[in-house]
């Protein structure tokens, strides 16, 4: 994602280079739920 200029380094962490890319991912709740599902190993409804 760094090579594609999607992320940029800010101190000790990375941020999205543009707000529009973050908006494509969905709301904060949707992103958190998708990450939780991924970490848990499958989809949950």
Backbone as CSV, one residue per row, in Angstrom:
resi,resn,N_x,N_y,N_z,CA_x,CA_y,CA_z,C_x,C_y,C_z
1,UNK,0.820,-1.185,0.000,0.000,0.000,0.000,0.869,1.256,0.000
2,UNK,2.044,1.135,0.569,2.993,2.249,0.560,3.398,2.579,-0.874
3,UNK,3.741,1.540,-1.648,4.170,1.724,-3.037,3.065,2.318,-3.913
4,UNK,1.829,2.056,-3.586,0.699,2.573,-4.361,0.271,3.963,-3.907
5,UNK,1.001,4.538,-2.941,0.695,5.858,-2.388,-0.681,5.909,-1.726
6,UNK,-1.080,4.792,-1.122,-2.327,4.745,-0.379,-2.064,5.110,1.078
7,UNK,-0.901,4.696,1.587,-0.517,5.014,2.960,0.685,5.939,2.966
8,UNK,0.755,6.751,4.016,1.949,7.560,4.230,2.327,7.466,5.701
9,UNK,3.619,7.567,5.982,4.119,7.444,7.353,3.950,8.764,8.088
10,UNK,3.455,8.662,9.323,3.323,9.818,10.200,3.807,9.400,11.577
11,UNK,5.033,9.732,11.889,5.587,9.327,13.184,5.723,7.822,13.266
12,UNK,5.091,7.230,14.268,5.179,5.791,14.515,4.048,4.988,13.876
13,UNK,3.224,5.615,13.061,2.101,4.905,12.463,1.867,5.380,11.033
14,UNK,0.958,4.710,10.342,0.626,5.048,8.962,-0.786,5.610,8.891
15,UNK,-1.013,6.490,7.939,-2.334,7.050,7.687,-2.628,6.947,6.194
16,UNK,-3.903,6.965,5.839,-4.273,6.984,4.436,-3.875,8.326,3.840
17,UNK,-3.336,8.287,2.639,-2.876,9.507,1.974,-4.030,10.433,1.611
18,UNK,-5.176,9.848,1.291,-6.340,10.665,0.947,-7.564,10.187,1.712
19,UNK,-8.435,11.115,2.038,-9.676,10.788,2.729,-10.589,9.965,1.822
20,UNK,-10.541,10.213,0.525,-11.437,9.509,-0.393,-11.188,7.999,-0.383
21,UNK,-9.942,7.571,-0.223,-9.677,6.137,-0.167,-10.284,5.539,1.093
22,UNK,-10.152,6.213,2.210,-10.745,5.717,3.449,-12.254,5.607,3.313
23,UNK,-12.875,6.554,2.636,-14.320,6.523,2.456,-14.761,5.314,1.632
24,UNK,-13.921,4.845,0.725,-14.247,3.669,-0.077,-14.357,2.408,0.782
25,UNK,-13.689,2.402,1.917,-13.691,1.231,2.792,-14.988,1.089,3.574
26,UNK,-15.732,2.179,3.751,-16.971,2.150,4.515,-16.838,2.942,5.800
27,UNK,-17.855,2.859,6.631,-17.847,3.576,7.900,-16.859,2.927,8.869
28,UNK,-16.551,3.626,9.929,-15.638,3.083,10.932,-16.165,1.759,11.487
29,UNK,-17.468,1.710,11.736,-18.076,0.497,12.270,-17.955,-0.664,11.284
30,UNK,-18.168,-0.396,9.986,-18.052,-1.436,8.972,-16.624,-1.964,8.880
31,UNK,-15.658,-1.064,8.938,-14.254,-1.466,8.859,-13.869,-2.284,10.091
32,UNK,-14.283,-1.822,11.273,-13.967,-2.550,12.501,-14.593,-3.942,12.488
33,UNK,-15.838,-4.049,12.009,-16.509,-5.350,11.954,-15.811,-6.276,10.962
34,UNK,-15.420,-5.753,9.811,-14.717,-6.564,8.811,-13.381,-7.048,9.355
35,UNK,-12.668,-6.188,10.070,-11.386,-6.594,10.649,-11.590,-7.644,11.723
36,UNK,-12.613,-7.481,12.541,-12.920,-8.469,13.576,-13.249,-9.810,12.949
37,UNK,-14.061,-9.792,11.891,-14.410,-11.034,11.200,-13.168,-11.701,10.630
38,UNK,-12.279,-10.921,10.045,-11.053,-11.459,9.452,-10.171,-12.096,10.520
39,UNK,-10.006,-11.395,11.632,-9.171,-11.884,12.722,-9.770,-13.147,13.331
40,UNK,-11.097,-13.186,13.429,-11.779,-14.350,13.990,-11.812,-15.537,13.034
41,UNK,-11.459,-15.313,11.768,-11.347,-16.402,10.827,-12.571,-16.679,9.975
42,UNK,-13.501,-15.758,9.905,-14.655,-15.996,9.037,-15.683,-14.895,9.139
43,UNK,-16.675,-14.976,8.282,-17.752,-13.995,8.265,-18.742,-14.288,9.380
44,UNK,-19.233,-13.214,9.978,-20.283,-13.312,10.989,-21.339,-12.275,10.648
45,UNK,-22.584,-12.671,10.790,-23.690,-11.737,10.498,-24.310,-11.256,11.760
